[in-house]
Amino acid sequence: METKKLDVVYFVSAFPKNDLRYSIRSVSKNLEFNKLWIYGGKRDGIVPDYYVRIINQKGATKWDRVRSMYKEVCLNNMITEDFILFHDDFFIMKPTKEIKPEYRGTFEEHINDIQAKFGNKLNDYTKILKNASETLKKANKTQFSYELHKPFIFNRKKLLEILELFPGQRGVRSLYANYYEIGGNRAYDVKIFDKNPSFNYKEEPILSTDDNIINNGNECWNFIKEQFEDKCKYERR
């Protein structure tokens, strides 16, 4: 789908890291879009078109907070009907006018990949994938994992329907994409976990980072920062 008429919506933690600044610079430089929103927290000096502060409620889990942001976006008629969901660790590395749906294989393949790479360290995450798979199987829907670390286009009305149909469920991208049969192409994930990613990160149009490489620094993170050294219009000068 072409992006120039769509809003970009960031979901940001209450205490955002420095990668948010570089992510927004990458979007401002390389992505055609309408308005930029931030839901959640915001670093000083960053000035989006619109900001909706989300305060952590006592006893609320991270997922409770994310789900509340999803719902607020769905009900906000100022946001374009279709919007692009971003996180602060996504970077648009090359000029982009279109975002196409992509999946990383079946749920079973995704789970096998995780277990081969991380062993049992991500058991909670594999449970999310298994639950989404079972939910979709009961609904007679396809079984593809759309859980890639890349921007994703949602329709607000359809997303709200998913939240209401599957309350408490996570893996919202996959539930949405399989339920509405958006299709797409198979792709590998572009999240960089260490200094030796399995793909040529310097050639990718979109990248994502792990906290480890940001906190400790390495040549991959330095490469990303070097592309976006200049402040953008969403930063106080």
C-alpha positions in Angstrom: 0.0 0.0 0.0 1.2 3.5 -0.8 2.2 5.4 2.3 2.0 9.1 1.4 -1.6 9.6 2.6 -1.2 7.5 5.8 -0.4 8.6 9.3 2.6 7.1 11.1 1.8 6.0 14.7 4.6 5.2 17.2 4.0 3.0 20.2 6.7 4.1 22.7 7.5 2.9 26.2 7.1 5.2 29.2 10.8 5.7 29.2 12.0 5.7 25.5 15.5 5.0 24.6 17.7 7.1 22.3 16.9 5.0 19.3 13.5 6.8 19.0 15.3 9.9 17.9 17.1 8.1 15.1 14.0 6.1 14.1 12.0 9.3 13.6 14.9 10.9 11.7 14.8 7.8 9.4 11.1 8.2 8.9 11.3 11.9 8.2 14.1 11.4 5.7 13.0 8.3 3.8 9.3 7.6 4.2 6.4 9.4 2.4 3.6 9.8 5.0 0.9 12.2 6.3 1.2 13.0 10.0 3.4 11.6 12.8 1.8 10.5 16.1 3.4 9.2 19.3 1.5 7.2 21.8 3.1 6.5 25.2 6.3 8.3 26.3 8.4 10.9 24.6 12.0 12.1 24.9 12.6 15.8 25.5 13.3 17.7 22.3 11.1 15.4 20.1 8.0 17.3 18.7 5.6 15.0 16.7 2.6 16.3 14.9 0.5 14.8 17.7 1.3 13.3 21.1 -0.9 11.1 23.3 0.7 10.5 26.6 -0.1 7.0 28.1 0.7 6.7 31.8 1.4 3.3 33.2 -1.5 2.2 35.4 -0.7 0.5 38.7 -0.7 -3.3 38.2 -1.0 -3.1 34.4 1.2 -5.4 32.4 3.1 -4.3 29.3 0.5 -6.0 27.2 -2.3 -4.2 29.0 -0.6 -0.9 28.1 -0.1 -1.9 24.5 -3.6 -3.1 24.1 -5.0 0.2 25.5 -2.9 2.1 22.9 -4.2 -0.1 20.1 -7.8 0.7 21.2 -7.2 4.4 21.6 -5.7 4.6 18.1 -8.7 2.7 16.7 -11.1 5.2 18.3 -9.2 8.3 17.3 -10.9 9.6 14.2 -8.1 12.2 13.6 -5.8 9.4 12.6 -6.1 8.2 9.0 -8.4 5.2 8.5 -5.3 3.1 7.5 -2.2 3.9 9.5 1.4 2.6 9.8 2.4 1.2 13.1 6.0 1.9 14.2 8.1 1.1 17.2 11.2 3.1 18.3 13.6 0.4 17.1 12.5 0.5 13.4 14.5 2.4 10.9 13.7 3.2 7.3 17.1 3.0 5.6 16.2 3.9 2.0 13.5 6.1 0.3 10.2 4.3 0.7 6.8 5.0 -0.8 5.1 1.7 -0.2 4.8 -0.9 2.6 3.7 -4.4 1.5 2.5 -7.2 3.8 5.1 -9.8 4.7 5.2 -12.9 6.8 8.0 -15.1 8.1 6.6 -18.5 7.4 4.0 -20.6 9.3 3.7 -20.4 13.0 5.4 -23.8 13.3 8.3 -22.6 11.2 8.7 -19.4 13.2 8.6 -21.3 16.5 11.2 -23.8 15.2 13.5 -20.9 14.2 13.2 -19.3 17.6 14.0 -22.5 19.4 17.0 -23.2 17.2 18.4 -19.7 17.8 17.5 -19.1 21.5 16.6 -22.5 23.0 14.0 -22.1 25.7 14.9 -18.5 26.5 11.8 -17.2 24.7 9.2 -19.6 26.0 6.7 -16.8 26.7 7.0 -15.6 23.1 6.5 -19.0 21.6 3.4 -19.4 23.8 2.0 -16.2 22.2 2.6 -17.7 18.7 1.1 -21.0 19.7 -2.0 -19.3 21.1 -2.5 -17.2 18.0 -2.1 -20.3 15.9 -4.7 -22.2 17.8 -7.1 -19.2 17.7 -6.8 -18.9 14.0 -7.1 -22.7 13.5 -10.5 -22.6 15.3 -11.6 -19.7 13.1 -10.5 -21.8 9.9 -8.0 -19.2 9.0 -4.4 -19.4 7.6 -1.5 -20.1 9.8 1.2 -17.5 8.9 3.3 -15.5 11.4 3.5 -11.8 10.5 5.6 -11.1 13.6 8.4 -9.3 11.8 10.3 -6.3 13.2 9.0 -4.0 10.5 6.3 -1.3 10.1 2.8 -2.7 9.6 -0.3 -1.1 8.1 -3.6 -1.5 10.0 -7.1 -0.4 9.3 -8.6 1.2 12.4 -12.0 -0.4 12.1 -10.7 -3.8 11.3 -8.2 -3.7 14.1 -10.9 -2.7 16.6 -12.9 -5.8 15.4 -9.9 -8.0 16.0 -9.4 -6.6 19.6 -13.1 -7.3 20.3 -13.2 -10.7 18.7 -10.0 -11.9 20.5 -9.9 -10.1 23.8 -6.7 -10.8 25.8 -5.0 -12.3 22.8 -1.5 -11.2 21.7 0.1 -11.6 18.3 -2.2 -9.0 17.0 -0.5 -8.6 13.7 -0.8 -12.2 12.9 -4.4 -12.4 14.1 -5.3 -9.4 11.9 -3.4 -10.5 8.8 -4.6 -14.1 8.8 -8.2 -13.2 9.7 -8.5 -10.6 6.9 -6.4 -12.7 4.6 -4.1 -9.9 3.5 -1.5 -12.3 2.0 1.9 -10.9 1.2 5.4 -12.2 0.5 7.6 -14.4 2.7 10.5 -12.5 4.3 13.2 -12.9 6.9 13.4 -10.8 10.0 15.7 -7.8 9.9 16.2 -7.4 13.7 19.9 -7.1 14.6 20.7 -9.0 17.8 24.5 -8.9 17.6 27.4 -7.6 15.6 27.2 -10.5 13.1 23.7 -10.6 11.6 22.9 -13.3 9.1 22.0 -10.8 6.4 23.8 -7.8 4.8 22.3 -5.1 7.0 23.9 -2.3 4.9 21.7 -3.2 1.9 18.4 -3.5 3.7 15.6 -0.9 3.2 14.3 -1.4 6.8 16.3 -2.4 9.9 15.5 -3.1 13.5 17.7 -3.1 16.6 18.0 -5.0 19.8 18.6 -3.3 23.1 21.9 -5.1 23.5 23.5 -3.4 20.5 22.2 0.0 21.5 23.3 -0.3 25.1 26.7 -1.7 24.2 27.3 -0.1 20.8 28.7 -1.9 17.8 29.4 -1.3 14.1 25.8 -2.0 13.1 24.4 0.6 15.5 27.1 3.0 14.4 26.2 2.5 10.8 22.5 3.3 11.5 23.4 6.5 13.4 25.7 7.7 10.7 22.9 7.7 8.2 20.8 10.0 10.3 23.2 12.4 12.0 21.1 15.5 11.1 18.2 16.6 13.1 14.8 16.5 11.5 11.7 18.7 11.6 10.3 16.6 14.5 13.2 17.7 16.8 13.5 21.0 18.7 16.5 22.8 17.2 
